[in-house]
């Protein structure tokens, strides 16, 4: 087995990497492991000096050996001497397991060539020189195995890039910052920092941390500064100083040292005190946690120390790229993947973007101002949410990013676009034929995907997965058939039959999925649905923001409207905060609670979108001055007059046609139709006669949906909260949300005679800010 070697340390992003190839080399470089344990005990400085001395002797011997070789070897040595800085780790050639040099190709990109062509040309020439020097030397010693530039780089071990990170730690910001570098300290950091003799002379004159930071900035070395927080550090340091000074106050140093040895030992176990290289007092342990045995740690004084970390990053060999597979066989048994962390793919996120556009298109075409519009909105949202959820349920478990799944997604998105183009209020109610066809296309793609997984499960090793996957396929097929039947009911009069078929198909699929919630073979715990639902919640809140911003851009910015807008943004942010501040998809890692946690998001998303529409309507009404008591009274009078005139017209029409019974029915129907048409504040189709016979419906939707959001946020948090008393703060937060929701429900009986839109938004904002403060308890 070949050994990895470090090929020269350098600092910073691209600068801070050094490579190790699978080979040995005649010249010894700095090995972090050789010094891993030498900097924690200051009494080990002699060992450090010895190790550095041995390394120097070996380097001198190697340089002496190199000087006796041919001119190309001398040139290689001079090249190595120049390998300091940005690309020093990427110059030396690779080596095969026998040690034969292999030509190294650069990692520069087209962008690198455009930005600094001369620099990249010089680096290329250095790589060529370094390879030629080692190749000539190898060919002289090994004529039986001649090195050639046509040799293929085929290393068995991965290339290891070692990134070096320099951190300056301050135990506390206002502590001591004066220090000076001793020869021993400089010997420790010379090779890790690639210090030149001139830089060493400068560093000997440093007096404080400002000098060191200026030096790092001037030499363009990558570094970071970290300040650690301590409790009562002044009193603690004073106590340690007193203990340290008291140990030298006695004239009987021998008795003191012998008698206090055990005492000091016990005290240093809790907070060790040692002298640093600078002779100052050092309080241990160090406060940082990202410490590894290979780190180089050097105390500058009792308050400041520097840490040099060696972070190994394994890289694939240059040129080893795999083409995306056209089709990957899905795994029908997900039980072995439960608990493994995955994340949403870019294709899934692209699909979610299309759902954003769909939500925006529909919500901007409807106002929830009556039971009729509320029913239309609810029917559309149920279908939209289940369509997204069905796609997410499959892709988060079985999509491996192959080309076949990309093709599936294209067809699925085409079906989504057909649905989105037919989901306006009028089209959705009166001509839903294309909407149904789009859904059938999407559901057919999902059914085919499940059919592929089911076909794989027919193998002998996946018998336990056949039943649940077969149920998924059967449920999808039945759902497609029911939606096909609904094509027979596309008129407005058959709307109830159409909705019944749609809801039955979705309910049937929902029951099938709930039945399989404890089956580990198709468990949702082996998916990243938690992340997908969090992202979709963010999309819903983003849609509220988009509708809100559109309303703001069209409104007249009076002081009261500006206040409403600011308060509305605060309300949306509070809802965002209470969901994402303690967001956790941990329930998805269990087979029993994942379904409950997931399906609680349906009503949450439903009421979030409805609330966004209601909030926009309330602020719009306030900007149009339609939220006053006088306007409310005038609206009721106009609606009563319109209903009366329609009643007389209906009676006259009925007299012409005959019977009184038919007249009563006609009057009732016409009145209900007019009432449904007069439930909007907005002017319809340019007619100024559009009235609102129930202007209080918007207020009810505003308060009730806001309260329901709080309730379901509380339920989702409760699912993740243990019952035991140690988590009582989480229970307090959930109860507080429920109480706030009850307050909102009570406020739904208010009218514009009690408070206008600005007052309503202000009261809601105050309640949600209070709730956010309660949420900070946990």
N, C-alpha and C positions, 0 to 999 in steps of 0.2 A: 504494500500500500504506500502510495506516494505521500509525502508530507507537505502540508501547506506552509508557505512562508510569507511573511509580510514584506512588501516591496516599497518601503519608505513611507513614513507617516506625513500627511499634510492635513491642513485644516480647511473647514468650511464646506457647505453644500457639495458642489462638485469638487471643491478644493479639499474637503475634509474626508476623502476616501483613499484608501490604499488597498491594493489588490493582493491576494495571495493565490498563486497558481499551484497546481498539483505537482510540485517538483521541489528539488533541493537546489541550492545555489552555493557557489564558493564563498560569496561575501555574506557575512552574518549581519542581519538587521535587528532592530529593536524588537524584542519579544515581550509583550505585556505580561505574560504569565511569569516570566522570570522575576518580575518585580511585584507580583501581586500581593505578597504578604509582607513586604519590607517597609511599608510606610505607615503602618499602624503602631509600630513600636520604635520610639526614637532611639533606643539603645542599639538599634540594628543598623545605624548609619555606617559603621565600619564594614558590615557585610555589603551594603550598597556600594561603598567605595571599592571594595574588593571586586564585586561583580562588574562595575564600570571599568575598573582597571583591566580585568580579564578581557572584557569586550574590546577595549581599546587595543590591547596587545594583539588580539586576533585580527582586528581590522588592519593594524599596521603590518602584520605578517602577510595578510592577503594582498595588501597594496604592494608590498615588497615582491611577492610572487608575481603579481601582475606586471610589475615594472620590468621583469626579466623576460617577458614574452615579446611577441612581435608588435609592430606599431599599431596594428588594429586593436590589440588588447589594451595598449596604453590609451588609445582613443576612447575605448569603451569605458575605461576608468574615469577619464575626464568627463565623459557624458554622464556617468553616474554622479560625479561630483556636482554636476549642474542640475540634477534632478531634485530641485527644492522648490516647492510652491504648488502651483495649481494642478499640473498634470504629472507630477513626479511619480505617482503610483501607476501610471498607465504607459510607461515607456519601456520597461524591461520586457523581454520576450517571454512567452510561455515556455514550459518544459514538459516533455513527456515523462512517464515514470522512470525511464532510464537516465533522465537528465539532459537529453538532447534538446537544444533550443528549437522552439517553434515560432514562426513569425507572428507577431501581434499586429492586428489591424486596429485602427483607431475607432473610437466610438462617437466621433463628431457627426453632427447632423448637417443637413443643408443650411439650417439656420445659423449654426456655428460658422460655416464657411462664409455666409453672407455678412455676418457681424465682424469677424476678425479673420480674414483669409490668410494673412501673413503669419499670424500666430499658429494657426492650424498647420500651415505648411512647415514651419519650424518643428512643431511636434512630430509631424510625419517623418521629417528627416532624422530627428533624434531616434525614433523607433527603428528606422532603417539602419542607422549607425550602430545602435545597441545590438541589433540582431546580427549584423554582419560581423561585429567584433566577437560575439560569443560563438557564431557559426564557424569562423576561422579557427578559433581556439579549440572547439570541439572536433573539427575535422582533422586537426593535427594529432590529437590524442586518440581518436577513434576512427581510423581509416576504414574499418569494417562497416561502420554505420554513418555514412556521409549525410550531414544535414543539408537540406535544400529548401529554398523558399516555397517550393511546391508541396512540401510536407503538409498533411492535413492536420489541423488542430482538432484532436479528438480526445479531450481530457475525460477521465472517468469520474473525477470529483468535481463538484460545482465550484465555480469561482467565488471566493469569499472577499467581499469588500468590507474593509474595516473603517468605519467612520469614527473619527475622534472628536469628542465634544469637551470643550473647556468651560467650566463653570466656576465663577468666583462666588463663594458663599459668605454672607454676612450673618452671623448669629443674631445680631440686632443692629438696626440701622444707626443708632446713635452711639454705638460702642467704639472702641479704639480702632483706628485705621492706620496708625504709624507702624512701620516695620522696615527692616532692611534685609536684603538677600545675603546669606552667607555662602561660602564656597560649597559647602555640603548641600545646601538647598538648590543651588544652581546646577550641581552635578546630577541631582535627581530629575530635574525638568528639562535639561539641555536637549536630550535626544527626543523625548516626547513632543517638545515644542519646536524642534528643528532650529535651535538657536545657533546663530553664527558667532564667531569670536567677537565681532564688533558689537553685536547685540548683547553678549554677555557682559562686556565692559560697561555698556549703558545701564544694564539692570543692576549692577553693583552699586550704582549711585542713587537708586530709588529710595525714597523716604516714606512714602505712604501709598495707599491704594490708588489715588488719583494718578500718580506717576505710572503705575502698572497699567491702568486702563488707557491712559494716553498712548502708551507704548503699543498695546494691542490694537488700538484704533489706527495708529500711524502705520504699523506693519500689516494692516488688513487681515489680521487673524480673527477667525470667527470665535466668539465667546459669548457667554451670557452671565448675568448677575442675578443672584437669588438672595432675597432677604427673608430670614426665618423669624417666625413670631414665637416669643418665649413669654412665660408668665413670671412676673416679679424678678426679672433677670438682674436688676441692680442689686437687690438684697441678696440674691443667690450668689452673684459674683463676689460681693463684699464678704459674705460668709466663707466662701472658698479661699479668698485671699487671706483672711484672718487665720484660718486653719493651716494654710500653707506657711505663713510667716511665723506662727506659733511653734511650728516644728523646728525652727532654727533659733528661737529665742533662748533656749536653754544652753548653758555652758557645757553640760555633760552631753555632748552630741552622741556619744556611743550609747548611753542609757536611753537617750531620747529616741534614737533610731530603733533600738531594740524593743523598747517598751511600747512605742507607738506604731510599730510595724503592723501588728494585727489590727489596730484601730484604723490605721490608714487604709489597710487592705479592705476592711469591711466597708469603709466609706467610699472607696473608689469603685467598689462593685456597683454602688448606686449611681455615683457621678464621678468617674475616674478623673484624677488630676495628674497631668504629666507636663513636663517641660517640652516646649516645641523647639524647633531648630533655631528660632530666633532668641531663645532664652526666656520667653514670656510664658506666663501661666496659660494652660489650655484646659478648658472644661470639656469633658466628654460625656456622653456620646454625642456624635454630630447629629444635628436635627434632621437632616435629609434622609429620605427612605430609599431613593434609587441608587443604592450603593451595592457594588458587586466586588468580589475578591480581586478582579483584574484591574480595578481602578487605581490610579495614582492620586494619592491624597497628601497634600502638603500644607502644614499649618504655617501661616504667615505671622499671626499673633494669636492672642487668646480669643479674638473676635472673628477673624477672617481666616479662611482656608480655601485653597483651590483644589478642584477635583478634575482629573482628566479621565474620561471614560472611553473605552474601546468597545464600540458597538459593531458586531459582526452582522453583515447582511449577505445572505447567499444569493448569488445571481446565476441565472442560466447562462450557458456558454453562448458566446456571440454567434449569431446566425441560427441558433436553435429556436425556430418558431414553428408552431403547429397551426395548421389551417383549421378553421372552424368546421366541426363535423356537420355533415348534412343531416344525419339522423342518429340520435342516441337512444338506445333502448331504455325506456323508463323503468324505474324500480317499483313494482307493484306492492312491495312490502316496505313500509316506511318506519317500522318499529325500531330498526337499528339506527335511525337518524334522529330520534327524539332527543332533544337537548342540544343538538348541534346548532350553532349560530349561523344563520344565513341572512342575506339582505336582498332587498328588492332589486330586480334587474332594470337596466335602462329601458328595455322594451315594455316592462310593466309600467314604468313611470310615464313613458310616452302614451300608453293607453289611458292613464289617469288624466293626462292633459286633455284628451278628447272629451272625457267626462266633464272636465271643467267647462269646456265650451258648450256642452249640452246643457248643463245646469244653468249657465249664464243665459243662453238663448231662451230657455223656458221661463225662468224666474223674471226676466225682463218683459215678458209678454203677458203676465198675469198679475192681478192684484187680489190678495186674499181679503175681500171685503164682504163676502156673503157665504152662506152655506154651500151654494152652488159652486162658487170658485174654490172654496176649501175642498169640496169633494173632488173636483177636477185635479187640483194640486196633489191631494193625497193619492189618487189613483196613479197619476204620473210618477210620483216619487217612489211608490212601492215598486213599480216596474223598473225604474231606473236603478234603484238601490240593489234590487235582486239581480239585475243584469250585471252590474259591477261586481257584486259579491260572488256570483257564479263563476265569473272569469277569474277572480282573485283566488277562490277556493282551489281551482285547478292549477293555475300557473304557479302559485306559491309552493305547491307540493311537487309537481312533476315537470315543470319547465326547466330544462338544463341548458337553454341558450343555443340549441342547434338551429340549423337553417330551417328545418321543418316547422319548428314552433314559430319562427319568424313569419313563415308563410301563413300559418294558422292565424297569427295576430293581424296580418294585413286583411284577410277576409273578414275577421271579426270586427275590425274597425270600419270596414266598408258597410257592414250591417248596422253598426252604431250610427254612422253618418246618415243612413236612410231613416233610422228612427228619429234622429235629431231634426232632420228636415221636415218631419211630419208630426212634431210634438207641440206645435203652437196650440193655443187653447181651442181655436175654431177647428183646425184640422184634427186635433186629438179627439174632439167630441163628434164631429160630423163626417169626416172622411179619413178614418184611421187605417185604410187598407195598406198603405206603404209602411206605416208604423208596425203593423203586424208582420209584414214580410221581412222587415229589417230584424225584428226580434227572432223570427224563425231562422234567419241566416246565422245570427249570433249563436243561438241555441244549438243549431246543427253543428257548428264548429266545435263547441264544447262537448256535444254528444260524441262526435267522431274522436276527439282527443281521449275521452274516457274509454271509448271502444278499443283504441289502440292499446291502452294500458291493460284493459281487460283481456285482450288477446294474448298479451305477454304473460298474464297471470294464469293462462290455461296450461302453462308448463307445470311439471310435477312438483316443482319446489315452491309454488305459490298458491297452493290449494286454499289456504286460509284467506287469501285476498280476493278470491273469485266472487264470493257472495256479496260483499259490500260494493265492489266495482260493478258487478252485474246489476245491482239495485240502482246505482248511479246511472248506468246506461239506460235501463228500463224507464226510470223516472224522466230522463231527458227526452226519450222517444215519446212517452205519453204526453209530456208537456208540449212538444212540437205538434202532436196531433190535436190537442185541445186548442192551441192557438190557430191551427189550420181551420178548425171548425168555426172559430170566431170570425173568420172571413165571411161567413154567411150572415153576420149581424153587424153591418157597418153603418147602418143608419142611426140617426139620433134617437129614434124611438126604441131601438134595440140596444141602447147603451147599457142598460142594467144586465141584460143577458151576456153582453160582451164582457163586462166587468166580472160577472160571476165566473165565466170560464177562465179568465186571466187569474183571478184570485185563487181559484181551485187548483190551477196548475202550479202556481208558486207555493201554495200551502202544502201540496203533495210533495214537492221537492224538499221543502223545509222539514217536513216530518221525516223523510228518508235520511236527511243529514243528521237530524237530532238522534235518530235511532242508532246511528253509527258513531256517536260521540265517544263511546268507551272502547271502540275497536282500535287497537294500537296499530293495526296494519295500514289503516287509512287515516291515522290520527292527524289532527290539525296541529298537534304539538311538534310535528316534524316539518313545520313550515315557518315562513316569516310573516304570517298574517298580522301579528301584533304590530309590526312596522307598517304594513300596508294600511291598517285601520287608523293608525296615528297619522299617516300621511293624508288619508282621505278626509279625516276630521279637519286637518289643516286646509285642505282644498275647500271644504264647506265654509269654513271661516273666511277663507280668501274670497269666496264668491260673495259673502256678505259685504266684504270690503269693496269688491268691484262694483256691486250695485250701489253701495253707499257713495263711492267716489263719483259715479255717473250722476247720481242725484245732486251731489254738491256742485258739480261742474255746470249743471243746468239751473241751479237755484240763484235767486238774488241774495247777495251776501249782506244782509242786514246784521246788526249786532246780535239780535236774538237767534237768527239762523246760524250764525257762526258759533254761538254758544251751544246750540243743539248739535251741530256737527262735531264739535270737540267732545261733548258728552257722549255722543254716539260712538266715536272711536274708543273712548275709555271703556264703554260697556263691552264692545267687541273684544278689547284686550283683556278685560277681566274674565270673560268666558274662556278665552284662550289660556289665560294663566291658570285657572282652576282645573282645566283638563290636563295641560302639559306639565304643570309644575310637579305633579307626582305621577306622571304617566308611567305605566308599567305594563308591558305585555307578558309578564311572568305567567299569567294564567294560561297563556297559550302553550306553555311547557307541560301542562298537565292535561290528561285526556278527559277529565270530568268537568272542569270549569271552563275549558276553552270555548265551547259552544255558547254557554251562558254569557260570557264576557263579550263574545263576538256579536251576538244578536241583540244585546243591549244597546249596541251602537246604532241599530236601525231607528228606533224612536228618537235617539239623541240627534242623529243627522236630520231626521224629518222635521223636528221642531227647530233646529238651528236654521235651516233654510227658511222655514215659515216665519221665524222671528226676524230674520234679515229683511224679508219683504215687509213685515208689519212695521219695523223700525223705520224703514225708508218712507213708508206711507205716512207715519205720524209726523216725521220731520217735514215731508212735502206739504202736508196739510197746514202745518204751522207756518211755513213760508208763504203759502197762499192765503193765510189768515182765515182758514176754514176750521179752526179749532176754538172758536169763541161761542159763548152761550147764545148770542143773537143769531149767529149763522146756524146753530143747531136748531133753534126754534123755527127759523124761516124754512129750513129744509123739511122739517116735519109737516109744516103747513102746506108746502108745495106737494109733498107726497100724498097727503090726505086729499087735496083737491084733485090731483091726478087720478087717484083711485076712485073718487066719486064720479068724475066725468067718464071714466072707463066703465064704471058700473052702469051709468045711464045709457051709454052707447051700446053696451052689451044687451040691455033690456030691449032697446029699439030694434036691434038686429034680430033678437029672438022673436019679437012680435011678428016680424015679417016672415019668419020661417015656421012659426006655428006655436009649439007647446011651451008652457012655462017651465017645465022640467029641463028641457034642453037649454033654455035661457039661463037658468041658474048655473048649470054646469059650465056653460060658455063664459059666464061672468067670472066664475071661480078660476077657470083656467087662464083667462086673460089677465086677471089681477095677479096671479102668481107669476106669470111671465114678465109682466111689467115690474113687479117687485124684484125679480132676479136681475132685470136689466138696470134697475135704478140703484144698484148696490155698489156703485163705484163713484169715487170723487172725480176721477178723471173724465174729461170730455171725450165722448166716443165719436169717432168718424167725423169730427168737426161740428157736431150738433150741440149747441149750447143748452139744449133742453134736457140733457142727461142729468138726472137727479139721484139722490141717495136716500132711500127710505129707511136704511138702518145705518146711520153714520157711526153708531156705537160699536159696530162689529169689528172695526179696525182696532179700537181700544181694547176690546176683549181679547182679540188675537195677540195684541202686543203684550199684555200682562200674562195671559195664560201660557203662551209658548215660552216666555221667559222663565216662568215658574217650573214648567215641565223640563226645561233644559237643566235647571238646578237639581231637580229630582233625579234625573237619569245620570247626571254627573255624580251624584251621591251614591247611586246604586252601583255604578261602575267602580267607584273607589271602594265601596264595601266588599265587593267581590274579591279584591286584593288584600283586604284587611283581616288579620287574624282575630279570633274572638277574644283571646286572653287579654287581661287587663293592662298589660304593658303597652298596648296600642290604644289606650283610651283617648289620646289626642286625635287620632284618626276618626274615632267614633264621634267625638265632639264636632269635628269639621263636617261630617256627614249630617249629623242632626242639625247643625247650624244651616246647612244648605236647605234642608227640608223646611225649617222654620221660615227662612227667607222666601221659599217658594209659596208657603201658605200666605205670607204677607202679599205677595204678588197676586195670588188668586183673589184675595179680598179686595185688592185695588182694581180688579177687573170690572167692578160694578160702578166705578166712577165715570163721570161724563165730562165733556168739555165745559159744562156749567160749573164743575168743581175745580178743575185745573186744566190749563192749556197744554199743548205739546211740549213746550219747554219745561214746564213744571213736572210733567210725567217723566221725561228723560232724566231730569235732575234727580228725582226721587229714586229712580232705578239705579242710576250711577252711584248714588250714596250708599244704597243697600249692597251693591256688588263690591264697592271699595271696602266696606265693612267685612264682607265675606272674604275678600282677598286677604285682609289682615288676619282673620281667623285661620285661613289656610296656612299662614306662615307659622302656625304653632307646630306643624308637623314637618 
